[in-house]
Amino acid sequence: MSLRLVRRLSLCAVAVLFVVLSAPGWAGNGEFQVYGQNTDYNGGYASQNDPTLGNFATTYDNFTLGYGVNINQVSWVGSYITGVGGISGFTVNFYSNVGNAPSSLLASYAVAGTAGETFLQNDNLGNPAYSYVLSLPSSFMAAGGKEYWISVVPNLAFPPQWLWETSSQGDGNSYQCFFGTCGNNEADLAFGLYVPVSEPGALALLVPGILGLAVSLRRRLLG
């Protein structure tokens, strides 16, 4: 193999590595995003556990993964109306699906704190929107090809009211229970699911892309 060819292949490997590390799915902190719906900043749906009123609003969204993975981190975007701040904790739950609605509770994670609440911008309705990231105390094992539901509920005295921001990505379907009345909504919600980069499911998603990029770059360099 000529020195020129070795140099070209080395450049190819570096380029592929750069693309992978800069890809949207790469969290940069040991996690890889296996599912994501970005916010469209068009408002949201109430989800809240009040010390007096109780869990008066719970909002859910569905997801299906192509591979079985162990989810160890969740992110989402929310906003406030009639005030800002005061969250003391979050509960993130995973459910099975029956009849296009959340059914049996499969895993529940109740944690203290604000889940790294970080201001993003005011949404299109003028409400302040924030990002949140939560590392789960233990992984949630999600099977490939199976539909699940996830709910996110902050512990927060009303007012203010907290909303889970919507997304224009997904299947146009979510679910909400508000003061005992439950039903589907024609909107998706903003959230992301992450796994360790060593997770086989993450590697299954990475490898085809890496190989494709490597072949494409090699052909260009050697052409």
Residue frames as a rotation matrix with the C-alpha (Angstrom) as fourth column:
MET 1
0.580 0.815 0.000 0.00
0.815 -0.580 0.000 0.00
0.000 0.000 -1.000 0.00
SER 2
-0.154 -0.667 0.729 1.44
0.617 -0.641 -0.456 3.36
0.771 0.379 0.511 -1.01
LEU 3
-0.755 -0.196 -0.626 2.11
0.631 -0.479 -0.610 6.12
-0.181 -0.855 0.485 1.50
ARG 4
-0.893 0.449 0.037 -0.31
-0.394 -0.818 0.420 8.31
0.219 0.361 0.907 -0.44
LEU 5
-0.160 0.860 -0.484 -3.07
-0.037 0.485 0.874 5.72
0.986 0.158 -0.046 -0.08
VAL 6
-0.306 -0.021 -0.952 -2.39
0.884 0.364 -0.292 5.34
0.353 -0.931 -0.093 3.65
ARG 7
-0.960 -0.084 -0.267 -2.67
0.186 -0.905 -0.383 9.08
-0.210 -0.417 0.884 4.11
ARG 8
-0.634 0.772 -0.049 -5.93
-0.505 -0.365 0.782 9.17
0.585 0.521 0.621 2.18
LEU 9
-0.015 0.631 -0.775 -7.42
0.358 0.727 0.585 6.34
0.933 -0.269 -0.237 4.21
SER 10
-0.590 -0.250 -0.768 -6.28
0.807 -0.134 -0.576 8.01
0.041 -0.959 0.280 7.44
LEU 11
-0.962 0.272 -0.029 -7.99
-0.273 -0.962 0.031 11.21
-0.019 0.038 0.999 6.39
CYS 12
-0.321 0.876 -0.360 -11.09
-0.259 0.284 0.923 9.18
0.911 0.390 0.136 5.60
ALA 13
-0.165 0.217 -0.962 -11.12
0.787 0.617 0.005 7.65
0.595 -0.756 -0.273 9.09
VAL 14
-0.854 -0.198 -0.482 -10.67
0.467 -0.701 -0.539 11.07
-0.231 -0.685 0.691 10.73
ALA 15
-0.815 0.579 0.015 -13.47
-0.472 -0.679 0.563 12.54
0.336 0.452 0.827 8.63
VAL 16
-0.124 0.786 -0.606 -15.84
0.134 0.619 0.774 9.71
0.983 0.014 -0.182 9.54
LEU 17
-0.365 -0.077 -0.928 -15.02
0.905 0.205 -0.373 10.07
0.219 -0.976 -0.005 13.24
PHE 18
-0.985 -0.020 -0.169 -15.62
0.060 -0.971 -0.231 13.82
-0.160 -0.238 0.958 13.07
VAL 19
-0.539 0.838 -0.083 -19.01
-0.452 -0.205 0.868 13.36
0.710 0.506 0.489 11.42
VAL 20
-0.052 0.517 -0.854 -20.09
0.520 0.744 0.419 10.77
0.853 -0.422 -0.307 13.99
LEU 21
-0.517 -0.236 -0.823 -19.01
0.855 -0.185 -0.484 12.87
-0.038 -0.954 0.297 16.97
SER 22
-0.957 0.157 -0.244 -20.74
-0.150 -0.987 -0.048 15.96
-0.248 -0.009 0.969 15.59
ALA 23
-0.632 0.769 -0.094 -23.98
0.255 0.321 0.912 14.16
0.732 0.553 -0.398 14.71
PRO 24
-0.159 0.657 0.737 -27.18
-0.691 -0.607 0.392 15.32
0.705 -0.447 0.551 16.48
GLY 25
0.710 0.542 -0.450 -27.59
-0.135 0.732 0.667 11.95
0.691 -0.413 0.593 18.18
TRP 26
-0.060 -0.825 -0.561 -24.25
0.681 0.377 -0.627 12.16
0.730 -0.420 0.540 19.94
ALA 27
0.856 0.508 -0.095 -24.77
0.397 -0.529 0.750 13.68
0.331 -0.680 -0.654 23.39
GLY 28
0.231 -0.862 0.451 -21.05
-0.184 -0.494 -0.850 14.17
0.955 0.113 -0.273 24.02
ASN 29
-0.138 -0.254 0.957 -21.28
-0.970 -0.159 -0.182 12.92
0.198 -0.954 -0.225 27.63
GLY 30
-0.896 -0.310 0.318 -21.40
-0.372 0.915 -0.156 9.17
-0.243 -0.258 -0.935 27.12
GLU 31
-0.157 0.909 0.387 -24.98
0.174 0.411 -0.895 8.98
-0.972 -0.073 -0.223 25.84
PHE 32
-0.997 -0.073 0.035 -26.40
0.041 -0.084 0.996 8.53
-0.069 0.994 0.087 22.35
GLN 33
-0.372 0.917 -0.141 -29.87
-0.681 -0.373 -0.631 9.70
-0.631 -0.138 0.763 21.34
VAL 34
-0.917 0.101 0.386 -32.00
0.275 0.860 0.430 6.84
-0.288 0.501 -0.816 20.04
TYR 35
-0.049 0.926 0.374 -35.23
0.967 -0.050 0.249 8.84
0.249 0.374 -0.893 19.79
GLY 36
-0.724 -0.237 -0.647 -35.97
0.465 -0.861 -0.204 12.55
-0.509 -0.449 0.734 19.58
GLN 37
0.190 0.776 0.602 -38.75
0.923 -0.349 0.159 15.04
0.334 0.525 -0.783 18.89
ASN 38
-0.809 -0.586 -0.048 -37.62
0.577 -0.775 -0.258 18.67
0.114 -0.236 0.965 18.89
THR 39
-0.152 0.775 -0.614 -39.89
0.602 -0.420 -0.679 21.41
-0.784 -0.473 -0.403 20.19
ASP 40
-0.245 0.157 0.957 -41.72
0.879 -0.380 0.287 23.63
0.409 0.911 -0.045 17.71
TYR 41
-0.928 -0.179 -0.327 -42.26
0.339 -0.770 -0.541 26.29
-0.155 -0.612 0.775 20.41
ASN 42
-0.581 0.784 0.219 -46.00
-0.147 -0.366 0.919 26.31
0.800 0.502 0.328 19.77
GLY 43
0.033 0.583 0.812 -47.09
-0.957 -0.216 0.194 26.01
0.289 -0.784 0.550 23.39
GLY 44
-0.835 -0.399 -0.378 -47.85
-0.276 0.899 -0.340 22.83
0.476 -0.180 -0.861 25.26
TYR 45
0.250 0.896 -0.367 -50.12
-0.066 0.394 0.917 20.69
0.966 -0.205 0.158 27.43
ALA 46
0.225 -0.101 0.969 -50.43
-0.913 -0.369 0.174 20.94
0.340 -0.924 -0.175 31.21
SER 47
0.369 -0.178 -0.912 -48.70
0.301 0.951 -0.064 18.29
0.879 -0.251 0.405 33.30
GLN 48
-0.371 -0.447 0.814 -48.39
-0.484 -0.655 -0.580 18.99
0.793 -0.609 0.027 37.03
ASN 49
0.056 0.309 -0.949 -48.53
0.730 0.636 0.250 17.60
0.681 -0.707 -0.190 40.56
ASP 50
-0.090 0.026 0.996 -49.69
-0.370 -0.929 -0.009 20.27
0.925 -0.369 0.093 43.02
PRO 51
-0.935 -0.346 -0.075 -49.25
-0.057 0.357 -0.932 19.79
0.349 -0.868 -0.354 46.82
THR 52
-0.627 0.763 0.155 -52.94
-0.455 -0.198 -0.868 20.62
-0.632 -0.615 0.471 47.39
LEU 53
0.236 0.770 -0.592 -54.69
-0.938 0.021 -0.347 19.71
-0.255 0.637 0.727 44.14
GLY 54
0.296 -0.227 0.928 -52.64
-0.003 0.971 0.239 16.56
-0.955 -0.073 0.287 43.64
ASN 55
-0.771 -0.588 0.244 -51.61
0.176 0.171 0.969 15.20
-0.612 0.791 -0.028 40.23
PHE 56
0.103 0.951 -0.290 -54.37
-0.043 -0.288 -0.957 17.11
-0.994 0.111 0.011 38.44
ALA 57
0.792 0.117 -0.599 -52.74
-0.580 -0.166 -0.798 16.98
-0.193 0.979 -0.063 34.98
THR 58
-0.046 -0.805 0.591 -50.62
-0.065 0.593 0.803 14.28
-0.997 -0.002 -0.079 33.33
THR 59
0.650 0.172 -0.741 -49.49
-0.713 -0.202 -0.672 14.40
-0.265 0.964 -0.009 29.72
TYR 60
0.180 -0.497 0.849 -48.07
0.077 0.868 0.491 11.43
-0.981 -0.023 0.194 27.80
ASP 61
0.336 -0.062 -0.940 -46.45
-0.927 -0.200 -0.318 10.78
-0.168 0.978 -0.125 24.42
ASN 62
0.839 0.054 0.541 -45.83
-0.023 0.998 -0.064 7.51
-0.543 0.041 0.838 22.60
PHE 63
0.135 -0.828 -0.545 -42.69
-0.975 -0.208 0.075 6.14
-0.175 0.521 -0.835 20.98
THR 64
0.943 0.038 0.330 -41.42
0.015 0.988 -0.154 3.00
-0.332 0.151 0.931 19.26
LEU 65
0.158 -0.968 -0.196 -37.76
-0.776 -0.244 0.581 2.07
-0.610 0.061 -0.790 18.85
GLY 66
0.536 -0.003 -0.844 -36.24
-0.739 0.482 -0.471 -0.03
0.408 0.876 0.257 16.09
TYR 67
-0.212 -0.685 -0.697 -33.90
-0.010 0.714 -0.700 -1.86
0.977 -0.141 -0.159 18.49
GLY 68
0.770 0.375 -0.516 -34.12
0.464 0.226 0.857 -3.08
0.438 -0.899 0.000 22.06
VAL 69
-0.210 -0.847 0.488 -32.16
0.126 -0.519 -0.846 -0.69
0.969 -0.116 0.216 24.30
ASN 70
0.056 0.130 -0.990 -31.62
0.996 0.064 0.065 0.29
0.072 -0.989 -0.126 27.93
ILE 71
0.320 0.141 0.937 -32.71
0.300 -0.953 0.041 3.93
0.899 0.268 -0.347 28.21
ASN 72
-0.042 -0.416 -0.908 -30.68
0.992 0.087 -0.086 5.72
0.115 -0.905 0.409 30.86
GLN 73
-0.773 -0.193 -0.605 -31.38
0.324 -0.939 -0.114 9.38
-0.546 -0.284 0.788 30.14
VAL 74
0.097 0.863 0.495 -34.42
0.995 -0.088 -0.042 11.46
0.008 0.497 -0.868 29.14
SER 75
-0.908 -0.283 -0.309 -34.64
0.288 -0.957 0.030 15.07
-0.305 -0.062 0.950 27.97
TRP 76
0.028 0.940 0.340 -37.68
0.999 -0.038 0.024 17.27
0.035 0.339 -0.940 27.37
VAL 77
-0.897 -0.212 0.387 -38.79
0.243 -0.969 0.032 20.87
0.368 0.123 0.922 26.88
GLY 78
-0.032 0.906 -0.423 -41.42
0.998 0.055 0.042 22.64
0.061 -0.420 -0.905 28.97
SER 79
-0.616 -0.108 0.780 -42.76
0.202 -0.979 0.025 26.13
0.761 0.173 0.625 29.56
TYR 80
-0.668 0.364 -0.649 -44.55
0.672 -0.078 -0.736 28.16
-0.319 -0.928 -0.193 32.24
ILE 81
-0.256 0.598 0.760 -47.67
0.301 -0.698 0.650 30.29
0.919 0.395 -0.001 32.26
THR 82
0.715 0.562 0.416 -48.80
-0.105 -0.502 0.858 32.64
0.691 -0.657 -0.300 35.07
GLY 83
0.725 -0.532 0.437 -45.37
-0.601 -0.180 0.779 32.73
-0.336 -0.827 -0.450 36.67
VAL 84
0.424 -0.683 -0.595 -42.02
-0.397 0.450 -0.800 30.95
0.814 0.576 -0.080 36.50
GLY 85
-0.512 -0.858 -0.035 -40.14
-0.418 0.285 -0.863 28.45
0.750 -0.427 -0.505 38.64
GLY 86
-0.031 0.429 0.903 -40.76
-0.999 0.013 -0.041 26.52
-0.029 -0.903 0.428 41.83
ILE 87
0.596 0.228 -0.770 -40.30
-0.394 0.918 -0.034 22.93
0.700 0.324 0.637 40.63
SER 88
0.261 -0.475 0.840 -39.11
-0.930 0.108 0.350 20.67
-0.258 -0.873 -0.414 43.46
GLY 89
-0.530 -0.438 0.726 -38.95
-0.245 0.899 0.363 17.38
-0.812 0.014 -0.584 41.54
PHE 90
-0.191 0.448 -0.873 -40.11
-0.974 0.026 0.226 15.36
0.124 0.894 0.431 38.56
THR 91
-0.057 0.172 0.983 -41.75
-0.217 0.959 -0.181 11.99
-0.975 -0.224 -0.017 38.01
VAL 92
-0.279 -0.088 -0.956 -40.98
-0.960 0.033 0.277 10.28
0.007 0.996 -0.094 34.71
ASN 93
-0.011 0.391 0.920 -43.02
-0.369 0.854 -0.368 7.15
-0.930 -0.343 0.134 33.99
PHE 94
-0.765 -0.161 -0.624 -43.06
-0.640 0.301 0.707 4.56
0.074 0.940 -0.333 31.20
TYR 95
-0.026 0.865 0.502 -46.22
-0.566 0.401 -0.720 2.67
-0.824 -0.303 0.479 30.24
SER 96
-0.728 -0.024 0.685 -47.33
0.456 0.730 0.509 -0.08
-0.513 0.683 -0.520 27.90
ASN 97
-0.749 0.483 -0.453 -49.77
-0.653 -0.657 0.378 0.69
-0.115 0.579 0.807 25.08
VAL 98
-0.678 0.643 0.356 -53.33
0.620 0.761 -0.194 -0.60
-0.395 0.089 -0.914 24.78
GLY 99
0.255 0.899 0.355 -55.87
0.955 -0.177 -0.239 0.85
-0.153 0.400 -0.904 22.35
ASN 100
-0.031 -0.374 0.927 -53.73
0.595 -0.752 -0.284 3.86
0.803 0.543 0.246 21.42
ALA 101
0.632 0.212 0.745 -53.48
-0.435 -0.699 0.568 4.95
0.641 -0.683 -0.350 25.06
PRO 102
-0.518 -0.826 0.222 -51.09
-0.639 0.201 -0.743 4.46
0.569 -0.527 -0.631 27.99
SER 103
0.502 0.689 -0.523 -51.93
-0.205 0.682 0.702 1.33
0.840 -0.245 0.483 29.99
SER 104
0.839 -0.162 -0.519 -49.85
0.519 0.520 0.678 -0.56
0.160 -0.838 0.521 32.57
LEU 105
0.749 -0.636 0.187 -47.13
-0.663 -0.721 0.203 1.30
0.005 -0.276 -0.961 34.44
LEU 106
0.781 -0.517 -0.350 -43.80
0.286 0.795 -0.535 -0.34
0.555 0.318 0.769 33.57
ALA 107
-0.216 -0.879 -0.425 -41.30
0.935 -0.060 -0.351 1.90
0.283 -0.473 0.834 35.35
SER 108
0.832 0.484 0.272 -41.47
0.359 -0.843 0.401 5.02
0.423 -0.236 -0.875 37.52
TYR 109
-0.260 -0.953 -0.154 -38.68
0.879 -0.168 -0.446 7.45
0.399 -0.251 0.882 38.38
ALA 110
0.857 0.498 0.136 -39.35
0.366 -0.772 0.519 10.12
0.363 -0.395 -0.844 41.01
VAL 111
-0.134 -0.981 -0.142 -36.41
0.941 -0.081 -0.328 12.47
0.310 -0.177 0.934 41.54
ALA 112
0.514 0.228 -0.827 -35.83
0.605 -0.780 0.161 15.70
-0.609 -0.583 -0.538 43.42
GLY 113
-0.476 -0.755 -0.451 -34.62
0.275 -0.615 0.739 18.90
-0.835 0.227 0.501 41.81
THR 114
0.291 0.584 -0.757 -35.28
-0.426 -0.629 -0.650 20.72
-0.856 0.512 0.066 38.56
ALA 115
0.523 -0.145 0.840 -33.62
0.613 0.748 -0.253 18.27
-0.592 0.648 0.480 36.12
GLY 116
-0.493 -0.869 0.046 -31.12
0.691 -0.359 0.627 20.94
-0.529 0.341 0.777 35.06
GLU 117
0.560 0.818 0.130 -33.79
0.742 -0.426 -0.518 23.46
-0.369 0.386 -0.845 34.07
THR 118
-0.572 -0.792 -0.215 -32.20
0.512 -0.549 0.661 25.78
-0.641 0.268 0.719 31.47
PHE 119
0.306 0.721 -0.622 -33.89
-0.070 -0.635 -0.770 28.72
-0.949 0.279 -0.144 29.73
LEU 120
-0.258 -0.311 0.915 -34.10
0.854 0.369 0.366 28.41
-0.452 0.876 0.171 25.95
GLN 121
-0.976 0.080 0.204 -36.32
0.036 -0.860 0.509 31.24
0.216 0.504 0.836 24.68
ASN 122
-0.388 0.922 0.005 -39.90
-0.481 -0.198 -0.854 32.44
-0.786 -0.334 0.520 24.81
ASP 123
-0.565 0.235 0.791 -42.13
0.620 0.754 0.218 30.19
-0.545 0.613 -0.571 22.73
ASN 124
-0.803 0.230 0.549 -44.45
0.419 -0.437 0.796 31.43
0.423 0.870 0.254 19.98
LEU 125
0.330 0.942 -0.054 -47.11
0.652 -0.187 0.735 32.24
0.682 -0.278 -0.676 22.59
GLY 126
0.224 -0.347 0.911 -44.69
-0.381 -0.891 -0.246 34.34
0.897 -0.292 -0.331 24.60
ASN 127
0.955 0.146 0.258 -44.18
-0.295 0.359 0.886 31.80
0.037 -0.922 0.385 27.40
PRO 128
0.082 -0.992 0.095 -40.65
-0.996 -0.077 0.049 31.11
-0.041 -0.099 -0.994 28.71
ALA 129
0.896 0.186 -0.403 -39.48
-0.274 0.946 -0.173 27.66
0.349 0.265 0.899 27.55
TYR 130
0.188 -0.815 0.549 -36.86
-0.938 0.016 0.345 25.54
-0.290 -0.580 -0.762 29.29
SER 131
0.197 -0.226 -0.954 -34.88
-0.466 0.835 -0.294 22.39
0.863 0.503 0.059 28.55
TYR 132
0.457 -0.012 0.889 -34.54
-0.843 0.311 0.438 19.52
-0.282 -0.950 0.133 31.03
VAL 133
0.039 -0.476 -0.879 -32.26
-0.509 0.747 -0.428 16.48
0.860 0.464 -0.213 31.20
LEU 134
0.452 0.178 0.874 -32.61
-0.874 0.284 0.394 13.61
-0.178 -0.942 0.284 33.64
SER 135
-0.536 -0.609 -0.585 -30.27
-0.589 0.766 -0.258 10.67
0.605 0.207 -0.769 34.13
LEU 136
0.519 0.839 -0.165 -32.48
-0.498 0.453 0.739 7.81
0.695 -0.301 0.653 35.29
PRO 137
0.207 -0.422 0.883 -31.55
-0.938 0.172 0.302 6.13
-0.279 -0.890 -0.361 38.60
SER 138
-0.378 -0.290 0.879 -31.84
0.001 0.949 0.314 2.79
-0.926 0.119 -0.358 36.76
SER 139
-0.914 -0.074 -0.398 -32.25
-0.382 -0.170 0.908 2.00
-0.135 0.983 0.128 33.07
PHE 140
0.175 0.970 0.171 -35.60
-0.553 0.240 -0.798 1.37
-0.815 0.045 0.578 31.42
MET 141
-0.766 -0.460 0.450 -35.40
0.026 0.677 0.736 -1.68
-0.642 0.575 -0.507 29.15
ALA 142
0.181 0.815 -0.551 -37.37
-0.655 -0.318 -0.685 -0.94
-0.734 0.485 0.476 25.97
ALA 143
-0.102 -0.135 0.985 -37.96
0.443 0.881 0.167 -3.71
-0.890 0.454 -0.030 23.43
GLY 144
-0.882 -0.263 -0.391 -37.56
-0.227 -0.490 0.841 -3.02
-0.413 0.831 0.373 19.73
GLY 145
-0.817 0.569 -0.095 -40.72
0.013 0.183 0.983 -2.64
0.577 0.801 -0.157 17.66
LYS 146
-0.221 0.742 -0.633 -42.96
0.945 0.324 0.050 -2.21
0.242 -0.587 -0.772 20.71
GLU 147
-0.054 0.285 0.957 -45.00
0.143 -0.946 0.290 0.93
0.988 0.153 0.010 21.40
TYR 148
-0.350 -0.098 -0.932 -44.54
0.934 0.043 -0.355 2.65
0.075 -0.994 0.077 24.75
TRP 149
0.588 0.473 0.656 -45.78
0.333 -0.881 0.337 5.82
0.737 0.020 -0.676 26.42
ILE 150
-0.507 -0.739 -0.443 -43.79
0.791 -0.195 -0.580 8.25
0.342 -0.644 0.684 28.53
SER 151
0.697 0.677 0.236 -45.16
0.493 -0.691 0.529 10.86
0.521 -0.252 -0.815 30.95
VAL 152
-0.567 -0.824 0.004 -43.33
0.614 -0.425 -0.665 13.79
0.550 -0.374 0.747 32.56
VAL 153
0.584 0.803 0.115 -44.86
0.441 -0.433 0.786 15.48
0.682 -0.409 -0.607 35.62
PRO 154
-0.527 -0.767 0.366 -43.22
0.084 -0.476 -0.876 18.19
0.846 -0.431 0.315 37.76
ASN 155
0.056 0.453 -0.890 -43.94
0.996 0.043 0.084 18.70
0.076 -0.891 -0.448 41.45
LEU 156
-0.868 -0.316 0.383 -45.02
0.364 -0.930 0.057 22.33
0.338 0.189 0.922 41.42
ALA 157
-0.378 0.743 -0.552 -47.47
0.618 -0.241 -0.748 24.43
-0.689 -0.625 -0.368 43.41
PHE 158
-0.338 0.374 0.864 -50.05
0.829 -0.317 0.462 26.13
0.446 0.872 -0.202 41.19
PRO 159
0.977 -0.195 0.082 -49.61
0.045 -0.188 -0.981 28.88
0.207 0.963 -0.175 40.07
PRO 160
-0.312 0.081 -0.947 -47.54
-0.899 -0.349 0.266 28.87
-0.309 0.933 0.182 37.92
GLN 161
0.731 0.493 0.473 -48.71
-0.245 0.835 -0.492 26.17
-0.637 0.244 0.731 35.53
TRP 162
-0.393 -0.918 -0.050 -46.16
-0.508 0.172 0.844 24.01
-0.767 0.357 -0.534 33.73
LEU 163
0.749 0.619 -0.237 -46.69
-0.505 0.302 -0.808 22.82
-0.428 0.726 0.539 30.15
TRP 164
-0.093 -0.709 0.699 -44.90
0.331 0.641 0.693 20.10
-0.939 0.295 0.175 28.21
GLU 165
-0.140 -0.021 -0.990 -44.01
-0.665 -0.739 0.109 21.83
-0.734 0.673 0.090 24.93
THR 166
0.755 0.548 0.359 -45.24
-0.075 0.616 -0.784 20.39
-0.651 0.566 0.506 21.64
SER 167
-0.492 -0.871 0.004 -43.25
-0.181 0.107 0.978 19.08
-0.852 0.480 -0.210 18.67
SER 168
0.339 0.562 -0.754 -44.01
-0.867 -0.124 -0.482 18.92
-0.364 0.818 0.446 14.94
GLN 169
-0.486 -0.560 -0.671 -42.13
-0.724 0.688 -0.049 15.61
0.489 0.462 -0.740 14.76
GLY 170
-0.790 0.200 0.580 -43.69
-0.297 0.703 -0.647 12.23
-0.537 -0.683 -0.496 15.51
ASP 171
-0.841 0.493 0.222 -47.00
0.527 0.653 0.544 10.59
0.123 0.575 -0.809 14.67
GLY 172
-0.635 0.608 0.477 -49.34
-0.356 -0.778 0.517 13.45
0.686 0.158 0.710 15.57
ASN 173
0.428 0.780 -0.457 -50.60
0.056 0.482 0.874 11.75
0.902 -0.400 0.163 18.70
SER 174
-0.819 -0.558 0.133 -50.28
-0.147 -0.020 -0.989 12.27
0.555 -0.830 -0.066 22.46
TYR 175
0.063 0.822 -0.565 -52.51
0.579 0.431 0.692 11.81
0.813 -0.371 -0.449 25.49
GLN 176
-0.779 -0.294 0.553 -53.57
-0.230 -0.687 -0.689 13.86
0.583 -0.664 0.468 28.49
CYS 177
0.009 0.760 -0.649 -55.54
0.862 0.323 0.390 13.42
0.506 -0.563 -0.653 31.69
PHE 178
-0.810 -0.199 0.552 -56.77
0.005 -0.943 -0.334 16.75
0.586 -0.268 0.764 33.09
PHE 179
-0.626 0.540 0.563 -58.83
-0.755 -0.240 -0.610 16.70
-0.195 -0.807 0.558 36.31
GLY 180
-0.357 0.423 0.833 -59.99
-0.160 0.851 -0.501 13.15
-0.920 -0.312 -0.236 35.53
THR 181
0.790 0.597 -0.139 -60.86
-0.214 0.056 -0.975 13.70
-0.575 0.800 0.172 31.87
CYS 182
-0.227 -0.934 0.277 -58.54
-0.110 0.307 0.945 11.73
-0.968 0.184 -0.172 29.56
GLY 183
0.814 0.493 0.306 -58.13
0.212 0.238 -0.948 11.57
-0.540 0.837 0.090 25.82
ASN 184
-0.013 -0.821 0.570 -55.82
0.935 0.192 0.297 11.74
-0.354 0.537 0.766 22.81
ASN 185
0.492 0.053 -0.869 -54.48
-0.107 -0.987 -0.121 14.99
-0.864 0.152 -0.480 21.35
GLU 186
0.822 -0.185 0.539 -53.41
0.570 0.261 -0.779 15.58
0.004 0.947 0.320 17.75
ALA 187
0.680 -0.682 0.270 -49.98
-0.605 -0.729 -0.319 16.83
0.415 0.054 -0.908 18.75
ASP 188
0.445 -0.642 -0.624 -46.60
0.602 0.731 -0.323 15.44
0.663 -0.232 0.711 19.69
LEU 189
0.992 -0.121 -0.017 -44.40
-0.054 -0.559 0.827 16.50
-0.110 -0.820 -0.561 22.58
ALA 190
0.486 -0.874 -0.016 -40.75
-0.531 -0.280 -0.800 17.51
0.695 0.397 -0.600 22.78
PHE 191
0.677 -0.341 0.652 -38.52
-0.535 0.381 0.755 14.85
-0.506 -0.859 0.076 24.32
GLY 192
0.219 -0.672 -0.708 -35.46
-0.756 0.342 -0.558 12.70
0.617 0.657 -0.433 23.68
LEU 193
0.947 0.041 0.319 -34.35
-0.230 0.778 0.584 9.24
-0.224 -0.627 0.746 24.81
TYR 194
0.277 -0.942 -0.190 -30.70
-0.872 -0.164 -0.461 8.30
0.403 0.293 -0.867 25.30
VAL 195
0.990 -0.101 -0.095 -28.62
0.128 0.928 0.350 5.18
0.053 -0.359 0.932 25.90
PRO 196
0.355 -0.934 -0.043 -24.95
-0.214 -0.126 0.969 4.62
-0.910 -0.335 -0.244 26.78
VAL 197
0.302 -0.284 -0.910 -22.75
-0.948 -0.192 -0.255 4.66
-0.102 0.940 -0.327 23.67
SER 198
-0.780 -0.617 0.103 -21.67
-0.613 0.787 0.069 1.12
-0.123 -0.009 -0.992 24.59
GLU 199
-0.036 0.872 0.489 -25.30
-0.402 0.435 -0.805 -0.05
-0.915 -0.225 0.335 24.31
PRO 200
-0.632 -0.222 0.742 -25.69
0.453 0.671 0.587 -2.62
-0.629 0.707 -0.324 21.48
GLY 201
0.384 0.860 0.336 -28.74
0.837 -0.170 -0.520 -0.75
-0.390 0.481 -0.785 20.16
ALA 202
0.669 -0.216 -0.711 -26.71
-0.227 -0.971 0.081 2.45
-0.708 0.107 -0.698 19.87
LEU 203
-0.448 -0.893 0.048 -23.94
-0.294 0.198 0.935 0.61
-0.844 0.405 -0.351 18.04
ALA 204
-0.286 0.424 0.859 -26.51
0.779 0.626 -0.049 -0.92
-0.558 0.655 -0.509 15.71
LEU 205
0.801 0.595 -0.072 -27.60
0.469 -0.698 -0.541 2.59
-0.372 0.400 -0.838 14.77
LEU 206
0.478 -0.692 -0.540 -24.06
-0.452 -0.722 0.524 3.94
-0.753 -0.007 -0.658 14.47
VAL 207
-0.268 -0.753 0.601 -22.34
0.113 0.595 0.796 1.21
-0.957 0.281 -0.075 12.49
PRO 208
0.243 0.358 0.902 -24.39
0.908 0.244 -0.342 1.39
-0.343 0.901 -0.266 9.23
GLY 209
0.987 0.147 -0.065 -23.89
0.122 -0.948 -0.293 5.15
-0.104 0.281 -0.954 9.11
ILE 210
0.346 -0.933 -0.093 -20.17
-0.459 -0.255 0.851 4.88
-0.818 -0.252 -0.516 9.81
LEU 211
-0.239 -0.426 0.873 -19.68
0.472 0.734 0.488 2.22
-0.849 0.528 0.026 7.14
GLY 212
0.563 0.536 0.629 -21.68
0.808 -0.197 -0.555 4.20
-0.174 0.821 -0.544 4.60
LEU 213
0.931 -0.258 -0.260 -19.70
-0.251 -0.966 0.059 7.35
-0.267 0.011 -0.964 5.25
ALA 214
0.077 -0.966 0.247 -16.41
-0.266 0.219 0.939 5.46
-0.961 -0.138 -0.240 5.13
VAL 215
-0.064 -0.049 0.997 -17.23
0.783 0.617 0.080 3.84
-0.619 0.785 -0.001 1.78
SER 216
0.827 0.459 0.324 -18.41
0.561 -0.641 -0.524 7.14
-0.033 0.616 -0.787 0.30
LEU 217
0.770 -0.587 -0.250 -15.35
-0.465 -0.784 0.411 9.07
-0.437 -0.201 -0.877 1.47
ARG 218
-0.050 -0.823 0.566 -12.98
0.054 0.564 0.824 6.29
-0.997 0.072 0.016 0.36
ARG 219
0.267 0.231 0.936 -14.45
0.899 0.291 -0.328 6.31
-0.348 0.929 -0.130 -3.12
ARG 220
0.987 0.133 0.090 -14.03
0.156 -0.926 -0.345 10.06
0.038 0.355 -0.934 -3.35
LEU 221
0.539 -0.842 -0.032 -10.47
-0.536 -0.371 0.758 9.99
-0.650 -0.391 -0.651 -2.06
LEU 222
-0.262 -0.659 0.705 -9.42
0.116 0.704 0.701 7.12
-0.958 0.265 -0.108 -4.29
GLY 223
0.577 0.618 0.534 -11.41
0.596 0.129 -0.793 8.24
-0.558 0.776 -0.294 -7.35
